[in-house]
Amino acid sequence: MEFRQMKAFQTVARAGSLSQAAMSLSVSQPMVTRHIRQLEEELGVELFHRTGRGVVLTEAGVMLKEYVDEIIDREEVARNVVSAMQKSPKGKLVLGVPPSVGTVLTVPLVKKIKNEFPNVTLRVIEGFSGHVLEWLTVGRIDAAVLYNPPRLPSVVTEPLVEDELCLIGPMVARNAPDTPVVSLEVMSSLPMILPSRPHGLRRLIDDEMTKAGFELRVDMELEAMSSNLMLVEESSGYTVLPYATVHRLVQQRRVRAWRFDPSLSRQLLLATSTSKPMSPLIRSMMRTFRQEVRDIISSFPWRPGP
């Protein structure tokens, strides 16, 4: 088997389409078809079932893909090893972060990586923690920032910071709490704007309210954090977010923040997957990432002042 044949096979398997694979590889479709046919003839098995919508792997194809993925991953590792020897690593790092973290970490992290690794492309993808975790486990991203430890043996995590949650509300409102600290009972009487139940933040709030014997008054459910904050600023309701996410809005007196008593917080973690080989490039960038996060945490208001 030739490497280009394996690459064509892997790309077709992922795309489910010969034409899409050809576009991804920047080659003609007949060339992709020829590579697949040569593999099938060499192995003496059919690797794909042809359907009206494209192609799907046969049982033999599924088995072959496991080995091909490992071979191609190791080839990438070998390339990065040689590149790292020149002390100028080249490659791409894909990082997944929740939106609430992206507002704090993305810009300084991108600047730091670009300064230390000028030949590296850093891609940051934002998504809810559940989505980010899924991307990590399927190999779409190299590393992730997540809330709370996932119960997956293939995911390795290390704690970054305890991220305190606050009640966020408009600067002026008739029902605004008149103390700097609020209870869950007080929150139960306020009109809330929150993400829907599958969101990890919503599950945390619902669980804490249930344990305390109170029920949320949710007037609106929004998945977009920016829209959520705009409505809060316009006095349409209250929400719950990490203080670090909104501290600039608080300083600009666009919204107010109240601490909870008892406090509510989530653990912020850096996660990688053991199922994806970690190249020297990724290891080097992880060291830089860890240090940058520590620097940001040491100089950033993750908790409101007294």
Secondary structure in CASP SS format (residue, H / E / C, confidence):
PFRMAT SS
TARGET T0000
AUTHOR 0000-0000-0000
METHOD secondary structure of the structure
MODEL  1
M C 1.00
E C 1.00
F H 1.00
R H 1.00
Q H 1.00
M H 1.00
K H 1.00
A H 1.00
F H 1.00
Q H 1.00
T H 1.00
V H 1.00
A H 1.00
R H 1.00
A H 1.00
G C 1.00
S C 1.00
L H 1.00
S H 1.00
Q H 1.00
A H 1.00
A H 1.00
M H 1.00
S H 1.00
L H 1.00
S C 1.00
V C 1.00
S C 1.00
Q H 1.00
P H 1.00
M H 1.00
V H 1.00
T H 1.00
R H 1.00
H H 1.00
I H 1.00
R H 1.00
Q H 1.00
L H 1.00
E H 1.00
E H 1.00
E H 1.00
L H 1.00
G C 1.00
V C 1.00
E C 1.00
L C 1.00
F E 1.00
H E 1.00
R E 1.00
T E 1.00
G C 1.00
R C 1.00
G E 1.00
V E 1.00
V E 1.00
L E 1.00
T C 1.00
E H 1.00
A H 1.00
G H 1.00
V H 1.00
M H 1.00
L H 1.00
K H 1.00
E H 1.00
Y H 1.00
V H 1.00
D H 1.00
E H 1.00
I H 1.00
I H 1.00
D H 1.00
R H 1.00
E H 1.00
E H 1.00
V H 1.00
A H 1.00
R H 1.00
N H 1.00
V H 1.00
V H 1.00
S H 1.00
A H 1.00
M H 1.00
Q C 1.00
K C 1.00
S C 1.00
P C 1.00
K C 1.00
G E 1.00
K E 1.00
L E 1.00
V E 1.00
L E 1.00
G E 1.00
V E 1.00
P C 1.00
P H 1.00
S H 1.00
V H 1.00
G H 1.00
T H 1.00
V H 1.00
L H 1.00
T H 1.00
V H 1.00
P H 1.00
L H 1.00
V H 1.00
K H 1.00
K H 1.00
I H 1.00
K H 1.00
N H 1.00
E H 1.00
F C 1.00
P C 1.00
N C 1.00
V E 1.00
T E 1.00
L E 1.00
R E 1.00
V E 1.00
I E 1.00
E E 1.00
G C 1.00
F C 1.00
S H 1.00
G H 1.00
H H 1.00
V H 1.00
L H 1.00
E H 1.00
W H 1.00
L H 1.00
T H 1.00
V C 1.00
G C 1.00
R C 1.00
I C 1.00
D C 1.00
A E 1.00
A E 1.00
V E 1.00
L E 1.00
Y E 1.00
N C 1.00
P C 1.00
P C 1.00
R C 1.00
L C 1.00
P C 1.00
S C 1.00
V E 1.00
V E 1.00
T E 1.00
E E 1.00
P E 1.00
L E 1.00
V E 1.00
E E 1.00
D E 1.00
E E 1.00
L E 1.00
C E 1.00
L E 1.00
I E 1.00
G E 1.00
P E 1.00
M C 1.00
V C 1.00
A C 1.00
R C 1.00
N C 1.00
A C 1.00
P C 1.00
D C 1.00
T C 1.00
P C 1.00
V E 1.00
V E 1.00
S C 1.00
L H 1.00
E H 1.00
V H 1.00
M H 1.00
S C 1.00
S C 1.00
L C 1.00
P C 1.00
M E 1.00
I E 1.00
L E 1.00
P C 1.00
S C 1.00
R C 1.00
P C 1.00
H C 1.00
G H 1.00
L H 1.00
R H 1.00
R H 1.00
L H 1.00
I H 1.00
D H 1.00
D H 1.00
E H 1.00
M H 1.00
T H 1.00
K H 1.00
A H 1.00
G C 1.00
F C 1.00
E C 1.00
L C 1.00
R C 1.00
V E 1.00
D E 1.00
M E 1.00
E E 1.00
L C 1.00
E C 1.00
A C 1.00
M H 1.00
S H 1.00
S H 1.00
N H 1.00
L H 1.00
M H 1.00
L H 1.00
V H 1.00
E H 1.00
E C 1.00
S C 1.00
S C 1.00
G C 1.00
Y E 1.00
T E 1.00
V E 1.00
L E 1.00
P E 1.00
Y H 1.00
A H 1.00
T H 1.00
V H 1.00
H H 1.00
R H 1.00
L H 1.00
V H 1.00
Q H 1.00
Q C 1.00
R C 1.00
R C 1.00
V E 1.00
R E 1.00
A E 1.00
W E 1.00
R E 1.00
F E 1.00
D E 1.00
P E 1.00
S E 1.00
L E 1.00
S E 1.00
R E 1.00
Q E 1.00
L E 1.00
L E 1.00
L E 1.00
A E 1.00
T E 1.00
S E 1.00
T C 1.00
S C 1.00
K C 1.00
P C 1.00
M C 1.00
S C 1.00
P H 1.00
L H 1.00
I H 1.00
R H 1.00
S H 1.00
M H 1.00
M H 1.00
R H 1.00
T H 1.00
F H 1.00
R H 1.00
Q H 1.00
E H 1.00
V H 1.00
R H 1.00
D H 1.00
I H 1.00
I H 1.00
S H 1.00
S H 1.00
F C 1.00
P C 1.00
W C 1.00
R C 1.00
P C 1.00
G C 1.00
P C 1.00
END
